Amino acid sequence: MPAATVPFRAGREGYASYRIPAVVRTHEGTLLAFCEGRVDSAKDWGHIDIVLKRSTDGGRTWGPLQIAADNGTDLAGNPAPVVLDTGRILLVHVRSAASASEHLILRGEVSEADGRRVWVQHSDDDGQSWSEPREITKQVKDPGWRWYATTPGHALQLSTGRVVVPGNHTLPPTGTDLGDEAKYNSGHCLLSDDRGESWYLGYLDQNTNGYINANETTAAELPDGRVYFNTRNDSPSPGNRADALSTDGGKTLVQPFRPQAGLAGPVCQASVLHLGEPDVLLFSGPAFPAGRGLMTIRASTDHGTTWRDTHTVDGLPAAYSDLVRVDDRTVGLLYETGDFGAYERIVFRRLPVTRLT
């Protein structure tokens, strides 16, 4: 079994729970492991900080816990980090009032000021310190949307220099609906052509037909410059994963999200990573259809058209994850897992590229 370390463990270092992992490798070769540090409980709302640990030895050991972003006693969450060509690290994330649960937001019972708002900050010293946050909500969120989230997981900078941050939102309901129906889940992405100074919305994938309703989304750039998007589908059929392609850097989709039957598993977030060399696209996520468990890496050699299992971590409960290229020989997997539940700890596992390809 490849070596594993545990950068975050529930109930330790001042937080009742750690969730929503994201990981990137800096130009200095440092791994930055982010997640939400939930102060009082494992709930998705409340006092939540974005916390960070750094590793300078490829994930074999981790430094002390840092707070990368906080919102006082309110919520700062859904970290979407990306390392730019300049070496600067951007951290796009959302903020809301501690009392603003997803249920209340979906039903329109939270004010715009207390609801989900979008912020960005940066680090120019390899993740050791962070700038003051800057709000970009008006640039990337339609005023009519209710729920809003970035990624979760890493964002990416394309070979053109454009920054792409996958996102999701919900539309306001119609008729007698309340707004918490799955059919209102929708997808979008945030784009920046000036390394995070200004932002705008890219594609919109939103419909209310109850067939494919995009939720948490991950993305990778393919060798020909296309962007591959893979999303969690919250509708009851025809499966829990869907994917789409963009030929214009995320501005539009070639076709709306379509079912991806090659990625069976529960309703859950997942991660994709293109290795570059070799030309292989990786996917990480739980593979047990009946629940969040059986963390598995799958690979595609045809840019996401078909998939095959390449490595099953173990048979334990498991949920959210993120992938990173550690070095020429190694891929890193940062994921939620535990012995009796999927949210007991966040583990980092080093995996040989040869095992995955």
C-alpha positions in Angstrom: 0.0 0.0 0.0 1.5 3.4 -1.0 2.5 5.6 1.9 -0.2 7.8 3.5 -0.1 10.7 6.0 -2.9 12.4 7.9 -2.7 16.2 7.7 -6.2 16.8 9.2 -8.0 14.7 11.9 -11.4 15.6 13.3 -11.3 17.0 16.8 -7.7 18.0 16.7 -6.0 21.5 16.5 -9.1 23.5 17.4 -11.6 22.1 14.9 -14.4 19.6 15.4 -14.3 18.6 11.8 -12.3 19.0 8.6 -14.0 18.8 5.2 -13.7 19.8 1.5 -10.0 19.1 0.6 -8.1 20.9 -2.1 -4.4 20.5 -3.0 -1.9 22.2 -5.3 1.9 22.1 -5.9 3.7 25.5 -6.0 6.6 26.5 -8.2 8.9 25.8 -5.3 7.7 22.2 -5.1 5.7 22.8 -1.9 2.4 21.0 -1.5 -0.4 23.1 -0.1 -3.3 21.1 1.4 -6.4 23.2 2.1 -9.7 22.3 3.6 -12.6 23.7 5.7 -11.9 23.7 9.4 -15.3 23.5 11.0 -15.1 24.9 14.6 -18.2 23.5 16.4 -19.5 20.6 14.4 -19.4 18.8 11.0 -22.3 20.9 9.7 -21.9 22.7 6.3 -22.7 26.0 8.0 -21.5 27.8 11.1 -18.1 29.1 12.1 -15.8 27.7 9.4 -12.3 28.7 8.4 -10.2 27.7 5.4 -7.1 26.0 6.9 -3.9 25.0 5.3 -0.9 22.8 5.9 2.4 22.9 3.8 4.6 20.0 2.9 8.1 20.5 1.5 8.9 16.8 1.1 6.2 15.7 -1.3 3.5 15.0 1.3 5.6 12.8 3.6 5.3 15.3 6.4 3.3 18.4 7.0 3.9 21.7 8.8 1.7 23.4 11.4 -1.9 24.3 10.7 -2.4 27.8 9.3 -5.6 29.8 8.7 -5.6 30.8 5.1 -9.0 32.6 5.1 -11.4 33.4 7.9 -14.6 35.4 8.2 -14.7 36.1 11.9 -17.1 33.7 13.5 -19.0 33.3 10.1 -18.2 31.0 7.2 -15.2 31.0 4.7 -15.2 27.8 2.7 -15.1 25.9 -0.6 -11.3 26.6 -1.2 -10.4 26.7 -4.9 -6.7 27.3 -5.1 -4.6 27.6 -8.3 -0.9 28.2 -8.8 -0.3 30.8 -11.6 2.6 30.9 -14.1 4.0 33.8 -12.1 4.3 31.7 -9.0 1.4 33.6 -7.2 -1.2 31.3 -5.6 -4.8 32.4 -5.9 -7.4 31.3 -3.4 -11.0 31.7 -4.6 -13.6 30.9 -2.0 -17.1 31.7 -0.7 -18.3 33.4 2.4 -21.7 33.6 4.2 -23.2 34.2 7.6 -22.8 31.4 10.1 -26.5 31.0 10.3 -27.1 30.6 6.5 -27.6 26.9 6.0 -28.0 25.5 2.5 -31.6 24.7 3.2 -32.5 28.3 4.1 -30.5 29.7 1.2 -32.3 27.4 -1.3 -35.7 28.4 0.0 -34.9 32.1 -0.3 -34.9 32.7 3.4 -31.5 34.4 3.7 -30.7 38.0 2.7 -28.3 38.7 -0.1 -25.8 40.2 2.4 -25.8 37.0 4.5 -25.9 34.5 1.6 -23.1 33.0 -0.5 -20.6 35.6 -1.7 -17.4 35.2 -3.7 -13.9 36.3 -2.6 -10.3 36.0 -3.8 -6.9 36.4 -2.1 -3.4 35.5 -3.0 0.0 34.4 -1.6 3.4 35.5 -3.1 5.5 33.6 -0.6 4.7 30.0 -1.3 1.6 29.9 0.8 3.2 31.1 4.0 1.0 34.3 4.2 -2.1 35.6 2.4 -3.3 38.9 1.2 -6.5 40.6 2.5 -9.5 39.1 0.7 -11.2 41.0 -2.1 -14.9 40.5 -3.0 -15.8 39.6 -6.6 -19.4 38.6 -6.2 -20.9 41.2 -8.6 -18.6 40.0 -11.3 -19.5 36.3 -11.1 -22.9 35.8 -9.5 -26.2 36.6 -11.0 -28.4 38.5 -8.4 -31.2 36.0 -8.9 -29.2 32.9 -8.0 -29.6 31.5 -4.5 -27.0 28.8 -3.7 -23.4 29.4 -5.0 -20.2 27.4 -4.6 -16.8 27.2 -6.1 -15.4 23.8 -7.2 -14.6 22.1 -4.5 -10.9 21.1 -5.2 -8.2 22.9 -7.2 -8.9 25.4 -10.0 -6.6 25.6 -13.0 -4.7 28.0 -15.3 -4.9 27.1 -19.0 -1.9 27.2 -21.3 -3.4 30.5 -22.7 -3.0 32.1 -19.2 -6.8 32.1 -18.5 -7.8 31.0 -15.0 -10.8 28.7 -14.8 -12.7 28.0 -11.6 -15.6 25.6 -11.9 -18.7 26.6 -9.9 -22.3 25.7 -9.3 -25.5 27.6 -8.3 -29.2 27.2 -8.1 -31.9 29.0 -10.0 -34.9 30.6 -8.3 -37.9 28.3 -8.3 -41.1 28.6 -10.4 -44.7 27.8 -9.7 -45.3 26.3 -6.3 -41.7 24.9 -5.9 -39.7 25.9 -2.8 -36.2 26.1 -4.5 -34.7 23.1 -2.7 -35.6 20.7 -5.5 -32.6 19.1 -7.3 -33.8 20.3 -10.7 -32.7 23.9 -9.9 -29.0 22.9 -9.5 -26.9 24.4 -12.3 -23.3 24.8 -13.4 -21.0 27.6 -14.4 -17.4 28.6 -14.3 -15.5 31.8 -13.3 -12.9 33.1 -15.7 -10.1 35.6 -15.4 -7.8 36.7 -18.3 -5.6 38.9 -16.1 -4.4 36.4 -13.4 -7.2 37.1 -11.0 -7.4 40.9 -11.2 -10.9 40.8 -12.8 -13.4 38.1 -13.3 -16.4 37.1 -15.4 -18.8 34.2 -15.9 -18.1 31.5 -18.5 -20.5 28.8 -19.6 -23.9 28.4 -18.0 -25.5 24.9 -17.9 -28.9 25.4 -16.3 -32.2 23.7 -17.0 -35.1 22.5 -14.9 -35.8 19.2 -16.7 -34.6 17.1 -13.8 -32.3 15.0 -16.1 -28.8 16.4 -15.7 -28.5 19.1 -13.0 -24.9 20.0 -12.5 -23.5 20.5 -9.0 -19.9 20.3 -7.7 -17.7 20.4 -10.8 -14.0 19.7 -11.5 -12.0 20.5 -14.7 -8.8 19.7 -16.6 -7.1 21.1 -19.7 -6.5 18.5 -22.4 -3.4 18.5 -24.7 -5.3 20.0 -27.6 -6.4 23.0 -25.5 -10.0 21.8 -24.8 -11.3 22.0 -21.2 -12.9 18.8 -19.8 -15.5 19.4 -17.1 -16.9 16.6 -14.9 -19.8 17.2 -12.5 -21.8 15.6 -9.8 -25.4 15.1 -11.0 -28.0 15.4 -8.2 -30.9 14.2 -10.3 -32.2 10.7 -9.6 -31.3 9.5 -13.1 -29.6 8.6 -15.4 -26.5 8.3 -13.1 -24.5 10.4 -10.7 -21.7 11.7 -13.0 -21.9 13.9 -16.1 -19.3 15.6 -18.3 -18.8 18.2 -21.0 -16.2 19.8 -23.1 -15.3 23.4 -24.0 -13.3 24.5 -27.0 -13.1 28.2 -26.1 -11.5 28.0 -22.7 -14.6 27.6 -20.6 -16.7 30.4 -22.2 -19.2 27.9 -23.6 -19.8 24.2 -23.7 -19.8 22.2 -27.0 -22.9 20.4 -25.6 -24.6 20.6 -22.3 -23.5 18.1 -19.6 -24.3 14.5 -20.6 -24.3 11.3 -18.5 -21.0 9.6 -18.0 -21.9 6.0 -17.3 -18.3 4.9 -17.0 -17.9 6.5 -13.6 -20.3 4.6 -11.4 -20.5 5.8 -7.7 -22.6 7.6 -5.2 -23.7 11.3 -5.4 -20.5 13.0 -4.4 -17.8 15.5 -5.4 -14.8 14.1 -7.3 -11.6 15.4 -8.9 -9.9 15.2 -12.3 -6.3 15.7 -13.3 -4.6 15.5 -16.6 -1.1 14.1 -16.2 0.4 16.0 -19.2 3.0 13.3 -19.9 1.7 10.6 -20.3 -1.5 11.7 -22.0 -3.8 10.3 -19.3 -6.8 11.8 -17.6 -7.3 10.7 -14.0 -10.5 10.7 -11.9 -10.8 10.2 -8.1 -14.0 9.5 -6.3 -15.8 6.9 -4.2 -16.9 3.9 -6.4 -19.4 2.2 -4.1 -22.8 3.0 -5.7 -24.8 2.6 -2.6 -22.9 5.1 -0.4 -19.7 7.1 0.0 -17.0 4.5 0.2 -14.3 2.6 -1.9 -12.1 5.5 -2.9 -10.9 4.7 -6.4 -8.7 6.2 -9.1 -9.9 5.8 -12.7 -8.1 6.6 -15.9 -9.0 7.6 -19.4 -6.7 7.5 -22.4 -9.3 9.0 -24.8 -9.8 12.3 -23.0 -12.8 11.3 -20.8 -14.8 9.3 -23.3 -14.3 6.0 -21.6 -12.8 5.1 -18.2 -11.2 2.1 -16.4 -10.4 1.5 -12.8 -6.6 1.7 -12.1 -6.3 1.8 -8.3 -8.7 1.2 -5.4 -7.3 2.7 -2.2 -9.2 0.5 0.2 -12.8 -0.6 1.2 -13.3 2.1 3.8 -15.8 5.0 3.8 -14.6 7.9 1.6 -16.0 11.0 0.2 -14.5 14.2 -1.3 -11.0 14.2 -2.9 -8.5 16.2 -4.9 -5.6 15.1 -7.1 -2.2 16.8 -7.7 0.9 16.0 -9.7 3.7 15.7 -7.0 6.6 15.0 -9.4 7.4 13.1 -12.6 6.8 9.8 -10.8 4.1 10.5 -8.3 0.5 11.6 -8.1 -1.0 12.8 -4.8 -4.5 12.1 -3.5 -6.0 14.2 -0.7 -9.3 12.7 0.4 -11.8 12.3 3.2 -12.0 8.9 4.8 -12.4 7.1 8.1 -12.9 3.7 9.7 -16.5 4.1 10.6 -17.5 7.2 8.6 -16.1 9.2 5.7 -15.3 12.4 7.7 -13.0 11.2 10.4 -9.8 12.4 8.8 -8.3 13.9 5.6 -5.5 11.7 4.3 -2.8 12.4 1.7 -1.6 9.4 -0.3 1.4 9.2 -2.7 0.6 7.0 -5.7 3.2 6.0 -8.4 2.3 7.2 -11.9 3.1 3.7 -13.2 0.4 2.2 -11.0 -2.2 4.6 -12.4 -1.4 4.4 -16.1 
